[in-house]
Amino acid sequence: MPDLAPWRSSRDFRLLFYQGTVTYFGSFMAMIALPLQIKHLTDSPLAVGAMGAVELVPLVVFGLYGGALADAVDRRRMILLTEAGLGVLALVLLVNALLPDPLLWPLYVVAAGVSALAGLQRPALDSLMARIVPHDQLTAAAALNGLRYQFGAIVGPALAGLVVAYAGHASAYAVTVAGFLGSVVLCSRLSPAPPVEGAERPSLRGIAEGARYAWSRPVLLGTYAVDLAAMFFAFPNTIFPFLADELDAVWALGLMYAAGAVGSMVLGLTSGWVSRVRRHGLPVVFGATVWGLAIAAAGVSPGIWAVLLCLAVAGAADMLSGLGRATIWNQTIPEELRGRLAGIEVLSYSVGPQLGQVRAGTMAGWTGTRPAFWSGGLACVASVAVLAALLPKLISYDADTDEDALRRRAAREAEPV
């Protein structure tokens, strides 16, 4: 069973849990409907993969700026405003889908806008967690957040496939709009989260300070690099519709998107033991390696059920790696740099999938769908092995002896209750 201590001890954690559940459910509906609509309009894997390219630049620019902004403004207000903006963009998708002949270009424009707003929002969300949850409950909080995410990732895609098939793209976007409306209401009830005293205004110098801190910490650098490599080489979601066609299993497309989340949820529901782990770098590397192997296996699997099993294993492995990364980040990064480092974290776990979409779509167009799967999975395994060898401090990280972790724990214990 998962450790429920953060749920019991923090009202704001409970609010964010509810908010994230509602948001993820609606967002995953749109996340599935959008590439399906592009596929419907173009029937091109390159056109679907291009969505990742369109999202990349806004994510990089606004992710870094959002990190600096999160250290300088009230994080609650920042989350609330960006969530409202995402709801407006979902409304644009709904209106476009209701047109007699939906247009292609608004889909790319909205994808870029969503990427920009998500880049602004995620550093504030991620950095808020270390403030509202006691230090010794951070691993448990990461596991519960993973369960929240996976609930949306299971139910959203599974229903999205059915909704799009039987009710059209507009119905999926309508659910997304409703989800953001509920999320805004929940965000408005969060406690204020003002910046630390003496926080500097957002600037390139401040962003550079955060980057220098990350570069000087091999453990942090390793978490970013491993996740980036795993997602770049082995993120296959863009080409799921084409693999479903090859397997004559279009009916299972929603299950393909949900399978990884099922694996992640199974691991999350049995994650109580993770709170007792102290060497969090090991699951980061092990999980990323198993992720690559499972994606490669999916590429050579003969039928849809074998593919779904491989994707479930990949999801569990990604969850394990993600728990290790989130715990290291929250255990070691000082509060005054938390937003800027969260901006770098956003790049590590978001840019990778965007680039991975481009890689997968391009390779599928050149070599076929299955080679795009297995070659990416094997490249992931090789790159993670190289990174582990180059950054041995990631493997040896121990929360009981690491200087940054001990310093951060002492700072939290000294804070007034």
KOLRO-866046 format. One record per atom (N, C-alpha, C): x, y, z; residue in one letter. Coordinates in steps of 0.05 Angstrom, whole numbers, padded with zeros to 5 digits, always signed. Layout:
XYZa...
//
This chain:
+00017-00024+00000m+00000+00000+00000m+00018+00025+00000m+00008+00047-00013p+00023+00072-00012p+00022+00084+00016p+00043+00100+00022d+00044+00115+00047d+00026+00140+00044d+00006+00142+00062l-00014+00164+00060l-00007+00188+00078l+00017+00188+00090a+00023+00209+00109a+00020+00237+00098a+00029+00243+00073p+00026+00271+00062p-00004+00278+00060p-00020+00259+00053w-00049+00264+00050w-00061+00272+00077w-00052+00259+00098r-00063+00265+00125r-00053+00291+00136r-00029+00298+00130s-00016+00321+00144s-00019+00348+00130s-00026+00348+00104s-00026+00374+00089s-00052+00378+00074s-00066+00400+00082r-00091+00407+00067r-00084+00415+00038r-00063+00430+00034d-00056+00439+00007d-00048+00415-00010d-00035+00395+00001f-00029+00371-00014f-00055+00358-00024f-00075+00356-00006r-00100+00344-00014r-00113+00360-00037r-00113+00386-00035l-00125+00403-00056l-00110+00399-00082l-00084+00398-00081l-00068+00394-00106l-00073+00366-00117l-00077+00347-00099f-00083+00319-00108f-00110+00319-00124f-00130+00332-00113y-00156+00333-00127y-00153+00348-00153y-00140+00371-00151q-00136+00388-00175q-00122+00373-00197q-00101+00359-00190g-00086+00344-00210g-00102+00321-00222g-00118+00308-00205t-00134+00286-00216t-00154+00296-00237t-00167+00319-00231v-00187+00330-00250v-00173+00340-00275v-00150+00354-00271t-00136+00365-00294t-00125+00343-00312t-00112+00323-00300y-00100+00301-00316y-00121+00286-00332y-00144+00281-00319f-00166+00267-00333f-00174+00282-00359f-00179+00308-00356g-00187+00324-00379g-00164+00327-00399g-00140+00331-00389s-00117+00336-00406s-00111+00311-00423s-00113+00288-00411f-00107+00264-00426f-00128+00258-00448f-00153+00267-00443m-00173+00266-00465m-00163+00281-00489m-00154+00306-00484a-00144+00323-00506a-00118+00312-00518a-00101+00301-00500m-00075+00291-00509m-00078+00268-00529m-00099+00253-00526i-00105+00231-00545i-00120+00242-00569i-00140+00259-00564a-00157+00269-00586a-00141+00286-00606a-00121+00301-00596l-00107+00319-00614l-00090+00305-00635l-00072+00286-00628p-00058+00271-00649p-00077+00254-00666p-00098+00244-00655l-00117+00229-00671l-00131+00247-00692l-00136+00272-00684q-00148+00290-00703q-00128+00298-00725q-00103+00302-00718i-00083+00307-00738i-00080+00284-00757i-00079+00259-00746k-00078+00235-00763k-00102+00234-00781k-00126+00240-00771h-00150+00239-00787h-00149+00259-00810h-00137+00283-00805l-00136+00303-00825l-00113+00299-00845l-00092+00285-00837t-00068+00283-00855t-00060+00254-00862t-00066+00235-00844d-00057+00207-00847d-00027+00206-00851d-00012+00222-00836s+00017+00223-00838s+00030+00221-00811s+00049+00202-00807p+00063+00201-00781p+00082+00225-00778p+00092+00236-00800l+00109+00260-00798l+00092+00284-00788l+00068+00286-00797a+00051+00308-00788a+00044+00306-00758a+00040+00281-00749v+00034+00277-00721v+00059+00282-00705v+00082+00272-00714g+00107+00277-00700g+00115+00306-00699g+00107+00322-00720a+00113+00350-00721a+00102+00365-00697a+00081+00354-00685m+00069+00367-00661m+00090+00370-00639m+00108+00350-00637g+00129+00352-00617g+00149+00375-00623g+00155+00379-00649a+00173+00400-00657a+00160+00427-00651a+00134+00430-00656v+00120+00455-00651v+00120+00462-00621v+00118+00442-00605e+00117+00446-00576e+00144+00451-00563e+00166+00444-00577l+00192+00444-00564l+00202+00472-00556l+00202+00491-00575v+00214+00517-00569v+00198+00531-00546v+00172+00533-00547p+00157+00545-00525p+00163+00532-00498p+00166+00506-00498l+00171+00491-00473l+00198+00499-00462l+00218+00501-00479v+00245+00508-00469v+00245+00536-00459v+00235+00555-00475v+00237+00583-00467v+00220+00589-00442v+00195+00580-00443f+00177+00587-00420f+00182+00569-00396f+00194+00545-00400g+00201+00528-00378g+00223+00541-00361g+00243+00552-00375l+00265+00565-00360l+00255+00591-00347l+00240+00607-00362y+00230+00632-00350y+00210+00626-00328y+00193+00605-00331g+00175+00598-00310g+00189+00590-00285g+00212+00577-00287g+00227+00570-00263g+00237+00594-00248g+00247+00614-00263a+00256+00639-00250a+00232+00654-00238a+00209+00654-00252l+00186+00668-00243l+00175+00655-00217l+00177+00628-00215a+00166+00614-00192a+00181+00621-00167a+00207+00630-00169d+00222+00638-00146d+00216+00667-00138d+00201+00682-00155a+00198+00711-00150a+00169+00719-00145a+00150+00702-00150v+00122+00710-00147v+00107+00689-00130v+00082+00695-00123d+00065+00677-00109d+00059+00653-00127d+00068+00629-00119r+00065+00605-00136r+00035+00598-00139r+00019+00602-00119r-00009+00596-00122r-00022+00613-00144r-00016+00639-00144r-00027+00656-00165r-00018+00648-00193r+00007+00640-00195m+00018+00632-00220m+00005+00607-00230m+00000+00588-00213i-00014+00563-00220i-00042+00569-00229i-00056+00586-00215l-00084+00593-00221l-00087+00606-00248l-00070+00625-00254l-00072+00640-00280l-00065+00622-00304l-00045+00606-00301t-00037+00588-00323t-00058+00567-00328t-00071+00557-00306e-00092+00537-00309e-00116+00549-00324e-00122+00574-00318a-00144+00587-00332a-00137+00590-00362a-00112+00597-00368g-00104+00599-00395g-00105+00573-00411g-00098+00551-00397l-00100+00525-00410l-00129+00518-00416l-00147+00526-00399g-00176+00522-00404g-00185+00537-00429g-00176+00561-00432v-00183+00577-00456v-00173+00563-00482v-00149+00552-00481l-00139+00539-00505l-00154+00513-00511l-00163+00499-00490a-00180+00476-00494a-00207+00484-00507a-00216+00507-00500l-00241+00517-00513l-00237+00523-00542l-00213+00532-00550v-00207+00537-00578v-00208+00510-00593v-00197+00489-00582l-00198+00463-00594l-00227+00454-00598l-00243+00459-00578l-00271+00451-00580l-00285+00466-00603l-00281+00492-00604v-00294+00508-00625v-00285+00499-00653v-00259+00494-00656n-00248+00485-00682n-00260+00458-00690n-00263+00440-00670a-00274+00414-00676a-00303+00415-00684a-00317+00435-00676l-00345+00438-00683l-00350+00450-00710l-00329+00460-00723l-00332+00471-00750l-00339+00449-00770l-00354+00456-00791p-00360+00435-00811p-00335+00422-00823p-00314+00438-00827d-00288+00428-00837d-00267+00438-00818d-00260+00423-00797p-00240+00432-00778p-00213+00438-00792p-00200+00459-00782l-00175+00468-00793l-00151+00454-00780l-00129+00450-00795l-00106+00437-00784l-00088+00456-00768l-00084+00481-00779w-00064+00498-00766w-00071+00506-00737w-00097+00510-00730p-00102+00516-00702p-00093+00494-00682p-00092+00469-00692l-00083+00448-00674l-00054+00451-00666l-00037+00460-00686y-00009+00465-00680y-00006+00490-00662y-00022+00511-00668v-00020+00535-00652v-00027+00530-00623v-00049+00515-00619v-00057+00508-00592v-00036+00491-00578v-00025+00472-00593a-00004+00455-00581a+00019+00472-00572a+00027+00492-00587a+00049+00509-00579a+00041+00526-00554a+00016+00536-00554g+00007+00551-00531g+00005+00535-00506g-00005+00511-00508v-00006+00493-00485v+00022+00488-00474v+00041+00484-00492s+00068+00479-00484s+00080+00502-00469s+00074+00527-00479a+00084+00551-00466a+00072+00554-00438a+00046+00551-00435l+00033+00554-00409l+00041+00531-00390l+00044+00507-00400a+00054+00485-00383a+00082+00490-00373a+00099+00502-00391g+00126+00509-00383g+00127+00529-00361g+00108+00549-00362l+00106+00568-00341l+00096+00556-00315l+00077+00538-00317q+00063+00528-00293q+00078+00507-00278q+00090+00488-00292r+00102+00465-00279r+00123+00471-00258r+00141+00491-00263p+00160+00497-00241p+00146+00506-00216p+00125+00522-00218a+00110+00531-00194a+00097+00507-00180a+00085+00489-00195l+00073+00465-00183l+00094+00448-00170l+00115+00442-00184d+00135+00424-00174d+00150+00435-00149d+00156+00461-00151s+00170+00473-00128s+00152+00477-00104s+00126+00478-00108l+00108+00481-00085l+00107+00457-00068l+00112+00433-00080m+00110+00408-00065m+00129+00407-00042m+00154+00416-00046a+00174+00415-00024a+00167+00434-00001a+00149+00453-00006r+00141+00472+00015r+00118+00462+00031r+00099+00448+00019i+00075+00441+00033i+00076+00413+00046i+00097+00397+00040v+00099+00370+00050v+00124+00368+00068v+00122+00356+00092p+00145+00353+00109p+00168+00337+00095p+00192+00344+00102h+00216+00333+00088h+00216+00303+00088h+00209+00290+00110d+00210+00261+00111d+00187+00247+00097d+00168+00263+00085q+00146+00252+00071q+00148+00257+00041q+00170+00267+00031l+00173+00275+00003l+00171+00251-00016l+00183+00228-00008t+00181+00204-00025t+00153+00194-00027t+00139+00194-00004a+00111+00185-00004a+00094+00204-00021a+00100+00230-00019a+00085+00250-00035a+00089+00245-00065a+00114+00239-00073a+00120+00233-00101a+00104+00209-00110a+00102+00188-00093a+00087+00164-00101a+00057+00170-00104a+00046+00186-00086l+00018+00193-00088l+00012+00210-00112l+00031+00228-00118n+00028+00245-00142n+00029+00227-00167n+00046+00207-00166g+00047+00188-00189g+00021+00174-00193g+00009+00165-00171l-00017+00152-00173l-00039+00170-00185l-00038+00195-00176r-00057+00215-00186r-00053+00218-00216r-00029+00221-00225y-00023+00223-00254y-00032+00199-00269y-00026+00175-00258q-00032+00151-00272q-00062+00146-00274q-00077+00155-00254f-00106+00152-00256f-00116+00167-00281f-00107+00191-00285g-00115+00206-00309g-00105+00193-00334g-00080+00182-00332a-00068+00170-00356a-00081+00143-00363a-00095+00131-00344i-00110+00106-00351i-00138+00112-00361i-00152+00127-00344v-00180+00132-00351v-00183+00151-00375v-00166+00172-00375g-00168+00192-00397g-00165+00180-00425g-00142+00166-00430p-00138+00155-00457p-00158+00133-00464p-00165+00116-00444a-00184+00094-00450a-00211+00105-00458a-00220+00126-00444l-00246+00138-00451l-00243+00155-00476l-00220+00168-00480a-00216+00185-00503a-00219+00170-00529a-00207+00146-00529g-00210+00129-00553g-00239+00123-00560g-00254+00117-00539l-00282+00110-00543l-00298+00135-00550l-00293+00157-00536v-00307+00182-00541v-00303+00192-00570v-00277+00192-00578v-00271+00201-00605v-00284+00183-00626v-00283+00157-00621a-00294+00138-00641a-00324+00140-00643a-00338+00145-00621y-00367+00144-00622y-00381+00172-00620y-00366+00192-00610a-00379+00218-00607a-00363+00241-00620a-00339+00235-00630g-00324+00255-00644g-00304+00270-00626g-00285+00284-00640h-00264+00299-00625h-00276+00321-00607h-00297+00334-00616a-00308+00356-00600a-00317+00347-00573a-00327+00323-00570s-00336+00313-00544s-00313+00310-00525s-00290+00300-00536a-00266+00297-00519a-00257+00324-00509a-00256+00344-00527y-00248+00371-00520y-00267+00383-00500y-00292+00377-00501a-00312+00388-00482a-00306+00378-00454a-00298+00352-00452v-00291+00341-00426v-00266+00356-00415v-00247+00362-00433t-00223+00376-00425t-00230+00404-00414t-00247+00418-00427v-00255+00445-00418v-00268+00443-00390v-00285+00424-00386a-00298+00420-00360a-00277+00413-00338a-00257+00397-00345g-00236+00390-00326g-00221+00415-00317g-00214+00432-00336f-00199+00456-00328f-00216+00475-00311f-00242+00477-00317l-00259+00493-00301l-00260+00484-00272l-00262+00458-00268g-00261+00447-00240g-00234+00451-00227g-00213+00449-00243s-00186+00453-00232s-00182+00482-00222s-00192+00501-00237v-00189+00529-00229v-00202+00534-00203v-00226+00523-00198v-00240+00526-00173v-00223+00515-00150v-00211+00491-00154l-00195+00479-00133l-00169+00495-00128l-00156+00505-00149c-00132+00521-00146c-00137+00547-00130c-00161+00558-00133s-00168+00583-00119s-00169+00579-00089s-00171+00554-00079r-00173+00548-00051r-00146+00542-00038r-00124+00542-00054l-00098+00537-00043l-00089+00560-00025l-00072+00554-00006s-00060+00575+00011s-00041+00592-00006s-00038+00618+00000p-00017+00634-00014p+00010+00622-00010p+00027+00625-00031a+00054+00614-00030a+00073+00635-00040a+00078+00656-00023p+00095+00679-00032p+00124+00670-00034p+00140+00685-00049p+00168+00678-00052p+00183+00682-00025p+00207+00670-00023v+00223+00673+00001v+00232+00702+00003v+00238+00711+00027e+00246+00739+00032e+00271+00745+00016e+00271+00768+00003g+00295+00776-00012g+00297+00763-00039g+00276+00750-00049a+00278+00737-00075a+00282+00757-00097a+00300+00750-00116e+00306+00769-00137e+00286+00766-00160e+00284+00788-00176r+00266+00788-00199r+00276+00768-00220r+00258+00757-00236p+00267+00739-00257p+00286+00753-00276p+00308+00739-00283s+00328+00750-00300s+00345+00728-00312s+00359+00734-00333l+00377+00715-00345l+00399+00707-00325l+00408+00726-00309r+00428+00720-00289r+00418+00700-00269r+00393+00703-00261g+00381+00684-00242g+00378+00656-00254g+00370+00655-00280i+00368+00629-00293i+00395+00616-00295i+00415+00633-00302a+00443+00622-00304a+00452+00611-00277a+00445+00625-00255e+00453+00615-00229e+00441+00588-00223e+00416+00583-00231g+00404+00557-00227g+00418+00536-00244g+00425+00543-00269a+00438+00524-00287a+00466+00517-00276a+00480+00537-00265r+00506+00531-00254r+00504+00513-00230r+00484+00517-00214y+00480+00499-00190y+00475+00471-00200y+00458+00467-00219a+00452+00440-00229a+00477+00428-00241a+00492+00443-00257w+00516+00433-00270w+00537+00424-00249w+00538+00438-00226s+00558+00432-00206s+00550+00408-00188s+00526+00397-00192r+00516+00374-00176r+00513+00350-00194r+00533+00332-00195p+00531+00309-00213p+00506+00292-00208p+00496+00291-00184v+00472+00275-00178v+00448+00287-00193v+00444+00313-00190l+00422+00326-00204l+00426+00324-00234l+00450+00329-00243l+00456+00327-00272l+00449+00299-00283l+00455+00279-00267g+00450+00252-00276g+00420+00246-00278g+00404+00257-00259t+00375+00252-00261t+00363+00265-00286t+00373+00289-00292y+00363+00303-00316y+00371+00288-00342y+00397+00280-00343a+00407+00268-00367a+00395+00240-00372a+00391+00224-00351v+00380+00197-00355v+00351+00199-00365v+00336+00217-00353d+00308+00220-00362d+00306+00230-00391d+00323+00250-00397l+00323+00261-00424l+00330+00240-00445l+00350+00223-00439a+00358+00202-00458a+00336+00181-00461a+00324+00173-00438a+00303+00152-00440a+00280+00161-00456a+00271+00186-00453m+00248+00196-00467m+00254+00202-00496m+00278+00213-00502f+00285+00219-00529f+00286+00194-00547f+00299+00173-00537f+00303+00150-00553f+00279+00131-00553f+00263+00131-00531a+00243+00109-00529a+00215+00119-00521a+00208+00143-00529f+00181+00153-00524f+00165+00147-00550f+00146+00128-00549p+00134+00118-00573p+00105+00128-00579p+00094+00145-00561n+00065+00150-00562n+00055+00161-00589n+00072+00176-00603t+00064+00188-00628t+00056+00167-00649t+00069+00145-00648i+00065+00125-00669i+00046+00102-00660i+00034+00104-00637f+00014+00084-00628f-00008+00080-00649f-00020+00102-00660p-00041+00097-00680p-00032+00080-00704p-00007+00083-00711f+00003+00068-00735f+00009+00039-00728f+00019+00034-00703l+00023+00006-00694l-00004-00008-00691l-00024+00007-00681a-00051-00005-00679a-00062-00013-00706a-00057+00003-00726d-00065-00004-00754d-00051-00029-00763d-00025-00031-00759e-00009-00055-00767e-00019-00080-00754e-00027-00077-00729l-00036-00101-00713l-00066-00107-00717l-00078-00091-00735d-00107-00093-00739d-00122-00092-00713d-00114-00072-00696a-00125-00070-00669a-00131-00041-00663a-00144-00027-00682v-00151+00001-00677v-00169+00004-00652v-00184-00017-00646w-00202-00017-00622w-00185-00015-00597w-00160-00022-00598a-00143-00023-00573a-00126+00002-00571a-00130+00022-00588l-00112+00046-00586l-00113+00059-00559l-00137+00063-00548g-00139+00074-00521g-00124+00058-00500g-00126+00031-00503l-00112+00013-00485l-00081+00016-00487l-00072+00021-00512m-00043+00025-00515m-00033+00050-00500m-00049+00071-00502y-00042+00096-00488y-00044+00092-00457y-00062+00075-00449a-00067+00071-00420a-00049+00050-00408a-00038+00032-00424a-00023+00009-00413a+00000+00017-00395a+00015+00037-00404g+00038+00046-00387g+00028+00057-00361g+00006+00071-00361a-00005+00082-00336a-00014+00060-00317a-00025+00038-00329v-00033+00015-00312v-00009+00004-00297v+00013+00000-00312g+00038-00010-00299g+00047+00009-00278g+00047+00035-00284s+00055+00055-00264s+00038+00054-00239s+00011+00051-00243m-00007+00051-00220m-00002+00026-00203m+00003+00003-00215v+00008-00021-00200v+00033-00016-00182v+00054-00004-00194l+00077+00001-00177l+00071+00022-00156l+00055+00042-00163g+00048+00062-00143g+00032+00051-00120g+00014+00033-00126l-00003+00021-00104l+00013+00003-00086l+00037-00005-00095t+00054-00022-00078t+00079-00007-00069t+00077+00019-00069s+00102+00036-00065s+00109+00042-00036s+00095+00030-00017g+00101+00036+00011g+00130+00031+00017g+00143+00012+00005w+00171+00005+00010w+00190+00027+00001w+00181+00043-00018v+00199+00064-00030v+00207+00084-00009v+00190+00089+00011s+00196+00109+00032s+00220+00100+00049s+00227+00075+00048r+00249+00065+00064r+00275+00064+00048r+00274+00070+00022v+00298+00071+00005v+00313+00096+00011v+00340+00094+00011r+00357+00117+00016r+00375+00122-00009r+00381+00102-00025r+00398+00106-00048r+00380+00109-00073r+00370+00133-00077h+00349+00137-00097h+00360+00139-00125h+00387+00140-00128g+00398+00140-00155g+00396+00113-00169g+00396+00092-00153l+00394+00065-00165l+00368+00061-00180l+00344+00067-00168p+00320+00063-00183p+00318+00082-00207p+00331+00105-00206v+00331+00123-00230v+00343+00108-00254v+00366+00096-00250v+00381+00083-00272v+00367+00056-00279v+00360+00040-00259f+00348+00014-00264f+00321+00018-00279f+00305+00037-00270g+00279+00041-00282g+00282+00050-00311g+00300+00068-00317a+00304+00077-00345a+00314+00054-00363a+00330+00037-00352t+00340+00014-00368t+00318-00005-00375t+00301-00012-00355v+00279-00030-00360v+00259-00017-00379v+00255+00009-00377w+00238+00023-00395w+00247+00018-00424w+00272+00022-00429g+00283+00018-00456g+00279-00010-00466g+00285-00029-00449l+00282-00058-00457l+00253-00064-00463l+00234-00054-00447a+00206-00060-00452a+00196-00047-00478a+00205-00023-00484i+00197-00010-00509i+00208-00026-00533i+00233-00035-00531a+00245-00051-00552a+00229-00077-00556a+00221-00090-00533a+00206-00114-00535a+00178-00110-00548a+00166-00087-00542a+00140-00080-00555a+00143-00079-00585a+00166-00070-00595g+00171-00067-00623g+00173-00093-00638g+00179-00115-00624v+00181-00141-00637v+00159-00161-00628v+00140-00151-00612s+00119-00168-00602s+00099-00175-00625s+00089-00200-00626p+00073-00208-00649p+00044-00199-00648p+00033-00193-00625g+00005-00187-00623g-00001-00165-00604g-00025-00155-00603i-00033-00132-00587i-00030-00137-00558i-00037-00161-00548w-00035-00166-00519w-00007-00167-00509w+00012-00177-00525a+00040-00176-00518a+00050-00148-00518a+00041-00132-00537v+00049-00103-00537v+00039-00089-00512v+00014-00094-00505l+00003-00081-00481l+00018-00089-00456l+00026-00115-00454l+00042-00123-00431l+00068-00109-00430l+00082-00107-00452c+00108-00093-00453c+00104-00063-00445c+00083-00051-00455l+00079-00023-00448l+00072-00019-00418l+00059-00039-00406a+00053-00038-00378a+00079-00040-00362a+00097-00058-00370v+00123-00061-00356v+00139-00035-00359v+00138-00023-00383a+00152+00002-00387a+00141+00024-00369a+00115+00025-00366g+00103+00045-00348g+00111+00042-00319g+00112+00017-00310a+00121+00012-00282a+00150+00020-00278a+00167+00015-00298a+00195+00022-00297a+00198+00053-00297a+00183+00066-00313d+00184+00096-00314d+00175+00108-00287d+00155+00096-00275m+00145+00105-00249m+00167+00102-00228m+00181+00079-00228l+00203+00075-00209l+00225+00095-00213l+00233+00100-00238s+00254+00120-00243s+00244+00148-00235s+00219+00154-00240g+00209+00180-00233g+00208+00185-00204g+00201+00165-00188l+00201+00168-00159l+00229+00174-00149l+00249+00161-00160g+00276+00167-00152g+00284+00195-00158g+00278+00204-00183r+00285+00231-00191r+00271+00252-00174r+00245+00250-00170a+00230+00269-00154a+00240+00271-00126a+00247+00248-00114t+00257+00248-00086t+00283+00262-00084t+00302+00256-00103i+00328+00269-00102i+00325+00300-00105i+00308+00308-00124w+00304+00337-00128w+00293+00350-00102w+00273+00339-00090n+00261+00351-00067n+00278+00349-00042n+00296+00329-00041q+00313+00325-00017q+00337+00343-00018q+00346+00353-00041t+00372+00365-00043t+00371+00395-00051t+00351+00404-00065i+00351+00431-00076i+00342+00452-00056i+00358+00473-00051p+00350+00493-00031p+00325+00509-00041p+00310+00519-00021e+00285+00533-00028e+00288+00557-00046e+00310+00572-00042e+00313+00596-00058e+00319+00591-00087e+00327+00566-00094l+00332+00558-00122l+00311+00539-00132l+00291+00533-00116r+00273+00511-00123r+00258+00516-00149r+00249+00541-00153g+00234+00546-00178g+00252+00544-00203g+00276+00555-00201r+00293+00554-00225r+00302+00526-00231r+00308+00510-00210l+00315+00482-00215l+00291+00466-00225l+00267+00474-00216a+00243+00461-00226a+00239+00466-00255a+00247+00490-00264g+00247+00496-00293g+00264+00478-00309g+00288+00472-00298i+00306+00453-00311i+00294+00425-00310i+00281+00418-00288e+00268+00392-00286e+00246+00389-00308e+00231+00411-00312v+00211+00410-00333v+00223+00404-00360v+00246+00416-00366l+00259+00411-00391l+00268+00382-00393l+00277+00370-00371s+00288+00343-00371s+00265+00323-00376s+00242+00327-00364y+00221+00307-00367y+00200+00314-00388y+00202+00338-00399s+00183+00346-00420s+00195+00349-00447s+00219+00360-00449v+00232+00363-00475v+00238+00335-00486v+00246+00316-00469g+00252+00289-00479g+00229+00277-00494g+00204+00277-00483p+00182+00267-00498p+00176+00282-00524p+00179+00309-00523q+00174+00324-00548q+00194+00316-00570q+00220+00315-00562l+00239+00306-00582l+00235+00277-00590l+00226+00261-00570g+00220+00233-00576g+00197+00230-00596g+00178+00248-00595q+00156+00247-00615q+00167+00252-00643q+00185+00272-00645v+00197+00278-00671v+00214+00254-00681v+00230+00243-00663r+00247+00220-00670r+00230+00196-00679r+00209+00190-00663a+00193+00166-00669a+00177+00170-00695a+00166+00194-00699g+00151+00199-00724g+00169+00199-00748g+00193+00210-00746t+00211+00211-00768t+00221+00183-00775t+00229+00168-00755m+00238+00140-00760m+00216+00123-00771m+00192+00126-00761a+00170+00110-00771a+00165+00116-00800a+00168+00142-00808g+00164+00149-00836g+00186+00138-00854g+00210+00136-00843w+00233+00126-00859w+00236+00096-00859w+00233+00084-00836t+00240+00055-00833t+00216+00037-00827t+00193+00049-00819g+00171+00033-00810g+00166+00036-00780g+00142+00028-00772t+00134+00032-00744t+00150+00015-00725t+00153-00011-00731r+00166-00029-00712r+00196-00023-00708r+00211-00017-00729p+00239-00009-00725p+00241+00016-00708p+00222+00034-00710a+00223+00058-00694a+00221+00051-00664a+00205+00030-00658f+00203+00021-00630f+00229+00008-00621f+00237-00014-00634w+00259-00030-00622w+00286-00016-00623w+00291+00000-00644s+00317+00014-00645s+00318+00035-00623s+00296+00049-00619g+00295+00069-00598g+00299+00057-00570g+00287+00034-00565g+00290+00022-00539g+00318+00013-00534g+00331+00002-00554l+00359-00007-00550l+00378+00017-00547l+00373+00039-00562a+00389+00063-00559a+00386+00075-00531a+00362+00073-00520c+00357+00082-00492c+00374+00067-00473c+00374+00040-00475v+00390+00024-00456v+00420+00031-00458v+00430+00034-00482a+00458+00040-00486a+00465+00068-00475a+00448+00088-00479s+00454+00115-00470s+00453+00116-00439s+00434+00102-00427v+00432+00102-00397v+00457+00089-00385v+00467+00068-00398a+00491+00055-00388a+00515+00074-00390a+00517+00088-00411v+00539+00108-00414v+00537+00130-00393v+00514+00140-00389l+00510+00161-00369l+00516+00152-00341l+00508+00128-00334a+00514+00117-00308a+00544+00114-00303a+00558+00107-00324a+00587+00104-00322a+00601+00132-00319a+00590+00152-00333l+00602+00179-00333l+00595+00194-00307l+00572+00187-00294l+00563+00201-00270l+00559+00181-00247l+00580+00170-00237p+00578+00149-00216p+00565+00159-00190p+00566+00186-00185k+00554+00196-00160k+00524+00193-00160k+00512+00190-00183l+00483+00185-00184l+00477+00158-00172l+00493+00138-00179i+00489+00111-00169i+00494+00110-00139i+00514+00125-00130s+00522+00123-00101s+00506+00142-00083s+00488+00158-00094y+00473+00177-00077y+00460+00163-00054y+00463+00175-00030d+00450+00164-00006d+00439+00187+00010d+00413+00187+00015a+00399+00209+00028a+00410+00214+00057a+00422+00193+00069d+00431+00196+00096d+00459+00207+00098d+00473+00209+00075t+00501+00219+00076t+00506+00241+00056t+00489+00246+00037d+00494+00267+00017d+00493+00294+00030d+00513+00311+00025e+00515+00337+00039e+00491+00355+00032e+00482+00356+00007d+00460+00373+00000d+00434+00363+00013d+00430+00337+00014a+00406+00326+00027a+00406+00333+00057a+00429+00330+00070l+00430+00336+00099l+00426+00366+00104l+00437+00383+00087r+00434+00412+00090r+00404+00419+00086r+00391+00408+00066r+00363+00414+00061r+00345+00404+00084r+00351+00380+00095r+00336+00370+00118r+00339+00388+00142r+00363+00398+00147a+00367+00415+00170a+00352+00442+00166a+00351+00452+00142a+00337+00477+00136a+00307+00473+00141a+00296+00451+00133r+00267+00446+00137r+00261+00443+00167r+00279+00429+00181e+00274+00425+00210e+00275+00451+00226e+00291+00471+00215a+00294+00497+00228a+00271+00516+00222a+00254+00509+00202e+00232+00527+00195e+00211+00527+00217e+00198+00550+00223p+00177+00550+00243p+00153+00533+00234p+00141+00520+00253v+00118+00503+00248v+00093+00520+00244v
//
